């Protein structure tokens, strides 16, 4: 039985997108989800939100999308 690696699958699909997402962002979000996957409340939304906001902010910090 060949067990697939979900992160490698996400990165492979991302490479096929017309406008790919930053691989580091995918890896960071995946790590957060993996860390919380067995938590009863699975409260990873705020952590992921911070990572996403940091990745899309303009370097001057004036505007967040």
PyMOL commands that set and color helices and strands:
alter all, ss='L'
color gray80, all
select helices_A, chain A and resi 6-16+23-36+45-56
alter helices_A, ss='H'
color red, helices_A
deselect
rebuild
show_as cartoon
